[in-house]
């Protein structure tokens, strides 16, 4: 059902009355859940979010999320409620479980249902929860008892155990949801649970070792040998798959990670800068106006090389995370209705690029280069020691990225089930202090936040190197009123870019045909400030762009410049 990306139709929080009805429905459908289980799952203060989606087969499905984790799904047309694998991991005894192999699981991931020959009959016993046709049922693996899939049983338990009736069984379970599908991926912190083989495999193995090697027991021993061989083969296949994941071409993986990182960077920067009254915004407009324009210098964005493939899929994931609100409009289109700027990820977002690699030409051929560098902090020192670095050593962003990639590769920290996620070992966990896994894009940005940051402005007109700790300041333009309501333009932070303040003021005076004044000490500002009569932002920026090669990314307040009147003759 969730093999391919789905469309989001609506999202809302359940009211108290709806919440009570939902809990009663869960009690009725899943009697194995105790009252204590239900109280643990949904406390009186817990909010339940219902998200209605449209699958790639045009099926309407409701997803019920608790603490931002999808816990139940409801097939609306067939009135079927099922738990997700996250729910069954939390309460493993809530459903009867059938066991299959990794090879069969691969077929289930491709959209197949579970057939009778694909299960181990030994996994079904009198202790197994009873189930009948159309009852919810779970599927695990012979080498991992954690549930990997959830669906509906198409037969009764008694029919499976009947040696005559089970010969007529074909399709056994209709699969609805599986670990690794697009519903599973909506939980950004999801990692496949590993719990080891089911208990019945150990019991069977012990029984086989305690029995005498007689002819009467040869058939049973053969069955046990086959099972043990399957177990070993499953482990070998799992290790082989892990090795293949780790040994993937690093260049291709880095390119995908880079595209993922750029898209998320542009998205969060947009959320931080878009005014609330600008919403609603169509996705196409959002992408063109706020994503493409925020791509950092020297970076490219190829949507097809991201893990989302499509911008609509990316937006749906961010909606499920609670970052934005999507709303359906006529003709089945989706619009971005608003953004949650109070979300933890938005608040913690720090622009790691800021002003980077800006080339300034103050005079002649002397170029001023602004470079953002990061320094090894006490917090990150245990990591960089492995690369022969010491505290306060300086690195570029690419240096840090390369060290992280090398470390992940050398320590085999790539998640075998989600290659774009990294398992945090004790060193990374101590530095980041954020869960056990993290996406590569978030890993780099969060890691950089733990380092010292500074900007070096070298080869200035005075021949010195200027160092700025923290963020690189913008050249600021301000319009103020003086006596008689006369407008003046104030320009600050010019010296941060190696601009000769006296030469700049003189040229500005000449081009604007207006008097200029230099103030050497201004409260709240660093360095000198240039004042010129009238709104001269356009003229001042023209000088900075032409003679000093500054771009719009280096300045603040450019939108206050006077606009040329339409139709006015030159």
C-alpha positions in Angstrom: 0.0 0.0 0.0 2.9 2.4 0.8 5.4 1.0 -1.8 5.3 4.3 -3.7 5.0 7.9 -2.5 1.5 9.0 -1.5 -0.3 12.3 -1.6 -1.4 14.2 1.5 -5.0 15.4 1.5 -5.6 16.7 5.0 -4.2 16.7 8.6 -5.9 17.6 11.9 -5.7 16.9 15.6 -8.4 14.6 17.0 -10.9 16.3 19.4 -11.5 14.8 22.8 -14.7 13.1 21.7 -12.9 11.7 18.6 -10.0 10.6 20.7 -12.3 8.6 23.0 -14.0 6.9 20.1 -10.6 6.1 18.6 -9.4 4.5 21.8 -12.6 2.4 22.1 -12.1 1.2 18.5 -8.6 0.1 19.4 -9.8 -1.8 22.4 -12.4 -3.6 20.2 -10.1 -4.4 17.3 -7.0 -5.4 19.4 -8.3 -7.2 22.5 -4.7 -8.4 23.3 -3.9 -4.8 24.4 -4.4 -4.4 28.1 -5.8 -1.2 29.7 -2.3 -0.5 30.9 -1.0 -0.8 27.4 -3.6 1.7 26.1 -2.8 4.1 29.0 0.9 3.9 28.2 0.2 4.5 24.5 -2.2 7.4 24.9 -2.2 9.5 28.0 -4.8 12.1 28.7 -2.3 14.8 27.5 -1.2 13.0 24.4 -2.4 14.5 21.1 -3.4 12.2 18.2 -2.9 13.5 14.7 -5.0 12.1 11.9 -3.5 12.5 8.4 -5.6 11.5 5.4 -3.5 10.4 2.4 -4.2 9.1 -1.2 -2.0 6.2 -2.1 -0.6 5.6 -5.6 -3.5 3.3 -6.3 -6.0 6.2 -5.4 -6.9 4.6 -2.1 -7.9 6.9 0.8 -6.1 6.0 4.1 -6.0 7.6 7.5 -2.8 7.6 9.4 -2.9 8.1 13.2 0.3 9.5 14.7 1.2 9.8 18.4 4.3 11.8 19.3 4.8 12.3 15.5 5.2 8.5 15.0 2.6 6.8 12.8 1.0 4.1 15.0 -2.2 3.0 13.2 -3.5 3.0 9.7 -7.1 2.8 8.5 -8.2 1.7 5.1 -11.3 3.9 4.8 -13.1 2.1 2.0 -12.8 -1.3 3.7 -13.1 -0.1 7.3 -9.9 -1.9 8.3 -7.7 -0.7 11.2 -4.1 -2.0 11.4 -1.1 -1.1 13.6 2.1 0.0 12.0 5.4 -1.8 12.7 6.3 1.0 15.2 3.1 0.1 17.2 3.9 -3.7 17.2 7.5 -3.0 18.2 6.2 -1.2 21.2 3.6 -3.9 22.0 5.0 -7.1 20.4 2.2 -9.4 21.9 -0.7 -7.5 20.4 -0.8 -9.5 17.1 -0.3 -13.2 16.1 3.0 -13.5 14.2 4.0 -15.7 11.3 7.7 -16.2 10.4 9.3 -16.0 6.9 12.8 -15.6 5.4 14.7 -12.6 4.2 14.4 -13.7 0.6 10.6 -13.7 0.9 10.7 -10.3 2.7 12.4 -8.8 -0.4 9.5 -10.0 -2.5 7.0 -8.4 0.0 8.9 -5.1 -0.3 8.3 -5.2 -4.0 4.5 -5.4 -3.5 3.9 -9.2 -3.2 1.5 -10.7 -0.7 2.6 -13.6 1.6 1.9 -17.1 0.3 1.7 -20.3 2.4 5.0 -21.9 1.1 6.8 -18.7 2.3 6.3 -19.3 6.0 7.8 -21.6 8.6 5.0 -23.9 10.0 7.2 -24.3 13.1 6.4 -20.7 14.0 2.7 -21.5 14.6 1.9 -23.4 17.8 -0.9 -23.6 20.3 0.7 -20.7 22.1 0.3 -18.4 19.0 -2.6 -16.0 19.4 -5.7 -17.3 17.7 -6.7 -15.6 14.4 -9.3 -16.0 11.8 -9.8 -14.8 8.3 -9.6 -11.0 7.9 -7.9 -10.6 11.3 -4.8 -8.3 11.6 -1.6 -10.4 11.6 2.2 -9.6 11.7 5.2 -11.1 9.9 8.7 -11.4 11.3 11.9 -13.1 10.1 13.6 -16.4 11.0 16.7 -14.4 12.1 14.9 -11.4 13.6 11.8 -11.7 15.7 11.0 -8.0 15.4 7.9 -7.6 13.2 8.8 -6.5 9.6 5.3 -6.4 8.0 1.6 -6.1 8.9 -1.4 -7.2 7.0 -4.7 -9.2 7.1 -4.9 -13.0 7.4 -6.8 -14.6 4.5 -7.3 -17.9 6.3 -8.0 -19.3 9.8 -5.3 -20.5 12.2 -6.9 -23.9 12.3 -6.7 -24.3 8.5 -3.0 -23.7 8.6 -2.4 -26.4 11.2 -4.7 -28.9 9.4 -2.3 -31.1 7.3 -5.1 -31.7 4.8 -6.6 -28.2 4.5 -3.2 -26.4 4.4 -2.4 -28.1 1.1 -5.1 -26.0 -0.6 -3.8 -22.7 0.8 -2.2 -20.3 -1.6 -2.2 -16.6 -0.6 -1.9 -16.4 3.2 -1.6 -12.7 4.2 -2.5 -9.5 2.3 0.4 -7.2 3.1 -0.6 -3.5 3.9 2.5 -2.1 5.5 6.2 -3.1 5.7 9.3 -1.8 7.3 11.2 0.4 4.8 8.1 1.6 2.8 7.2 5.2 2.4 5.0 5.2 5.5 7.9 3.9 7.5 10.2 6.6 6.1 7.9 9.4 7.4 9.5 8.8 10.8 12.9 10.4 10.1 14.5 8.7 13.1 13.3 5.2 12.2 15.8 2.3 12.2 14.8 -1.3 11.7 14.7 -3.1 15.0 17.0 -6.1 15.5 16.0 -8.5 18.3 17.6 -11.8 17.2 15.9 -15.1 16.1 12.4 -16.0 17.5 12.3 -18.2 20.6 10.8 -21.2 18.8 14.0 -21.5 16.7 16.1 -21.9 19.8 13.6 -24.4 21.3 13.6 -26.5 18.1 17.4 -26.5 18.0 17.6 -27.7 21.6 15.1 -30.5 21.0 17.1 -31.6 18.0 20.3 -31.8 20.0 18.6 -33.8 22.9 17.1 -36.5 20.7 18.9 -39.8 19.7 19.9 -40.2 16.1 17.3 -42.9 15.3 15.4 -43.6 12.1 12.2 -42.5 13.7 13.6 -39.0 14.3 15.4 -38.6 11.0 12.6 -36.7 9.4 12.4 -34.2 12.3 16.2 -33.8 12.3 16.2 -33.1 8.6 13.6 -30.4 9.2 15.8 -28.9 12.0 18.9 -29.1 9.8 17.1 -27.3 7.0 16.0 -24.6 9.5 19.5 -24.2 10.9 20.9 -24.0 7.3 18.3 -21.3 6.6 19.3 -19.5 9.7 23.0 -19.5 8.7 22.1 -18.6 5.1 20.0 -15.7 6.4 22.9 -14.4 8.5 25.3 -14.8 5.6 22.9 -12.9 3.3 22.4 -10.2 5.9 26.2 -9.8 6.2 26.7 -9.8 2.5 24.0 -7.2 2.0 25.6 -5.1 4.8 29.0 -5.4 3.1 27.5 -4.4 -0.2 25.9 -1.3 1.3 29.1 -0.2 3.0 31.2 -0.8 -0.1 28.8 1.3 -2.4 30.5 3.8 -4.6 31.3 6.6 -2.2 31.3 9.3 -4.9 27.7 8.5 -5.9 26.6 8.3 -2.3 28.2 11.7 -1.5 26.5 13.3 -4.5 23.1 12.1 -3.2 23.9 13.2 0.4 24.9 16.6 -1.0 21.6 17.1 -2.9 19.7 16.0 0.2 21.6 18.5 2.3 21.2 21.4 -0.1 17.4 20.8 -0.4 17.0 20.7 3.4 19.2 23.7 3.8 17.2 25.8 1.3 13.9 24.6 2.9 14.9 25.6 6.4 16.4 28.9 5.3 13.1 29.6 3.5 11.0 28.9 6.6 13.2 31.3 8.6 12.8 34.1 6.1 9.3 33.9 4.6 6.9 36.3 6.3 3.8 34.7 7.7 1.5 36.8 5.6 3.1 35.4 2.4 1.2 32.1 2.9 -0.5 30.2 1.3 2.1 29.5 -1.4 1.9 27.0 -4.3 4.6 24.3 -4.2 5.9 25.4 -7.6 6.2 29.0 -6.5 7.8 27.9 -3.2 10.4 25.9 -5.1 11.2 28.5 -7.7 11.2 31.5 -5.4 12.6 30.2 -2.2 14.4 26.9 -2.9 16.3 27.7 -6.1 17.2 31.2 -4.9 18.7 29.9 -1.6 21.1 27.4 -3.2 24.6 28.3 -1.8 27.4 29.4 -4.1 29.3 26.4 -5.5 26.4 24.0 -4.8 23.9 22.4 -7.1 20.5 20.8 -6.5 19.3 17.8 -8.5 15.9 16.7 -7.1 16.1 13.3 -8.9 19.3 12.6 -7.0 17.7 13.2 -3.6 16.1 10.4 -1.6 12.7 12.1 -2.2 13.0 12.2 -6.0 10.0 14.7 -6.2 9.4 18.0 -4.4 5.9 16.9 -3.5 7.2 13.9 -1.7 9.6 16.1 0.2 6.8 18.5 1.3 4.6 15.6 2.4 7.4 14.3 4.7 7.9 17.8 6.2 4.2 18.1 6.7 4.1 14.8 8.6 7.0 16.1 10.7 4.9 19.1 11.6 7.1 21.7 9.9 4.5 22.9 7.4 0.8 22.6 6.8 -0.5 21.4 3.5 -4.0 22.1 2.3 -5.9 20.7 -0.6 -7.3 23.2 -3.1 -9.6 22.7 -6.1 -8.5 20.5 -9.0 -6.7 18.2 -6.4 -3.8 20.6 -6.1 -1.9 21.1 -2.8 -0.9 24.5 -1.4 1.5 25.3 1.5 -0.9 26.9 4.0 1.6 27.8 6.6 4.9 27.0 8.4 5.6 26.1 12.1 8.4 28.5 12.9 8.3 27.4 16.5 9.3 23.8 15.6 12.5 22.7 17.3 14.3 22.0 13.9 13.5 25.5 12.6 14.6 27.2 15.9 17.9 25.2 15.9 18.6 25.9 12.2 21.8 27.9 11.8 22.9 29.0 8.4 26.3 27.2 8.0 27.1 29.0 4.8 26.4 32.6 5.7 28.7 34.7 3.5 31.3 32.4 2.0 33.9 32.8 -0.7 33.1 36.4 -1.5 35.8 38.1 -3.7 36.3 41.8 -3.2 38.5 44.1 -5.4 39.3 47.3 -3.5 41.9 48.6 -5.8 44.1 47.4 -8.6 44.5 43.6 -8.7 44.6 43.2 -4.9 41.7 40.8 -4.2 40.1 40.5 -0.9 38.8 36.9 -0.2 36.3 36.2 2.6 36.6 32.6 3.7 34.5 30.8 6.4 36.5 28.4 8.5 35.7 26.2 11.4 38.0 25.5 14.4 38.3 22.3 16.5 36.5 22.9 19.8 36.9 21.0 23.0 33.6 19.2 22.3 34.8 17.9 18.9 38.4 17.3 19.8 37.9 13.5 20.6 36.8 13.1 16.9 39.5 15.1 15.3 42.3 13.6 17.3 41.9 10.5 15.1 42.9 12.6 12.2 46.0 14.1 13.9 44.4 17.5 14.6 44.4 19.5 17.8 42.2 22.1 19.5 41.8 25.4 17.5 43.1 23.9 14.2 41.1 25.4 11.3 39.2 23.5 8.7 36.8 24.4 5.8 33.3 23.0 5.6 34.5 20.5 2.9 37.4 19.4 5.2 34.9 18.5 8.0 32.6 16.8 5.5 35.5 14.6 4.2 36.6 13.7 7.7 33.1 12.7 8.6 32.7 10.6 5.4 36.0 8.9 6.0 35.1 8.1 9.7 31.7 6.7 8.7 33.4 4.5 6.1 36.2 3.3 8.3 34.0 2.6 11.3 31.2 1.0 9.2 28.6 3.4 10.7 26.3 3.5 7.6 22.9 2.2 8.5 22.5 -1.0 6.4 18.7 -0.5 6.0 18.9 3.3 5.3 22.2 4.2 3.6 21.5 7.9 4.0 21.4 7.5 7.8 24.4 7.1 10.1 24.6 5.1 13.3 26.1 7.3 16.0 28.9 5.5 17.8 29.9 6.7 21.4 32.2 9.5 20.0 29.6 11.0 17.7 26.8 10.5 20.2 28.8 12.4 22.9 29.4 15.3 20.5 25.9 15.5 19.1 23.9 14.3 22.0 20.9 13.5 19.8 19.6 10.0 19.5 21.3 6.9 18.1 21.0 7.6 14.3 21.0 10.7 12.2 20.7 11.6 8.5 24.0 12.5 6.8 22.8 16.0 6.0 21.7 16.7 9.6 24.9 15.1 10.9 27.1 17.6 9.1 25.1 20.7 10.0 24.7 19.7 13.6 28.4 18.8 13.8 29.4 22.2 12.5 27.3 23.9 15.2 29.6 22.2 17.8 32.7 23.8 16.2 34.0 27.3 16.5 33.3 29.5 13.4 35.2 32.5 12.0 35.6 34.4 8.8 39.0 35.5 7.4 39.2 38.5 5.1 42.6 38.4 3.6 44.6 40.5 1.1 42.7 43.7 2.1 43.8 47.2 0.8 45.9 47.6 4.0 47.7 44.3 3.4 46.3 42.7 6.6 44.1 39.8 7.3 40.9 40.6 9.2 39.4 37.8 11.3 35.7 37.8 12.4 34.5 35.3 15.0 31.0 33.9 14.5 28.8 35.2 11.7 30.2 37.4 9.0 28.6 40.8 9.4 26.6 42.3 6.5 27.1 45.7 5.0 24.0 47.4 6.3 22.0 50.1 4.6 19.5 52.1 6.7 17.3 55.1 5.8 16.7 57.6 8.6 15.0 61.0 9.0 16.8 64.1 10.2 15.7 67.6 10.9 13.0 68.8 8.5 12.2 65.2 7.6 15.2 65.0 5.4 16.2 61.5 4.5 19.8 60.2 4.9 21.4 56.9 4.1 23.6 55.2 6.7 26.1 52.5 5.6 27.8 50.3 8.2 30.4 47.5 8.4 32.2 48.5 5.2 35.6 48.0 6.9 34.7 44.4 7.6 35.2 43.7 3.9 38.5 45.7 3.7 36.8 48.7 2.1 38.8 52.0 2.4 36.2 54.1 4.1 37.6 57.5 3.0 37.9 56.5 -0.7 34.4 55.0 -0.7 32.9 58.2 0.9 34.6 60.4 -1.6 33.4 58.4 -4.6 29.9 58.1 -3.2 29.8 61.9 -2.7 30.9 62.4 -6.4 28.4 59.9 -7.9 25.4 60.8 -5.7 26.1 64.5 -5.9 25.4 64.7 -2.2 27.4 65.5 0.9 28.9 62.6 2.9 30.0 62.3 6.5 32.1 59.7 8.3 31.2 58.8 11.9 34.0 56.9 13.6 32.1 55.7 16.7 28.5 54.6 16.5 26.7 52.8 19.4 25.9 49.2 18.5 28.0 49.2 15.3 31.5 48.1 14.6 33.9 50.4 12.9 33.0 53.6 11.1 29.7 54.6 9.5 29.2 56.6 6.3 26.2 59.0 6.1 25.0 60.5 2.8 22.1 62.8 2.1 19.0 61.3 0.5 18.2 57.6 -0.3 21.4 56.6 -2.0 21.3 52.9 -1.4 21.2 52.0 -5.1 24.2 54.3 -5.8 26.2 53.0 -2.9 25.6 49.4 -3.8 26.5 50.1 -7.4 30.0 51.3 -6.2 30.4 48.2 -3.9 29.4 45.9 -6.7 31.4 47.5 -9.5 34.6 48.3 -7.6 34.5 45.9 -4.7 32.6 43.0 -6.4 30.2 42.6 -3.5 26.9 40.7 -4.2 23.4 40.9 -2.8 24.3 38.2 -0.3 26.8 40.5 1.4 24.4 43.4 2.1 21.3 44.0 4.2 18.6 46.6 3.5 18.9 46.6 -0.3 15.1 46.4 -0.5 14.9 49.9 0.9 16.4 51.4 -2.3 14.3 53.8 -4.3 12.5 52.0 -7.2 12.6 53.5 -10.7 9.2 54.9 -11.7 7.6 53.0 -14.6 7.2 55.0 -17.8 9.4 57.8 -16.7 11.6 59.1 -19.5 15.3 59.0 -18.9 
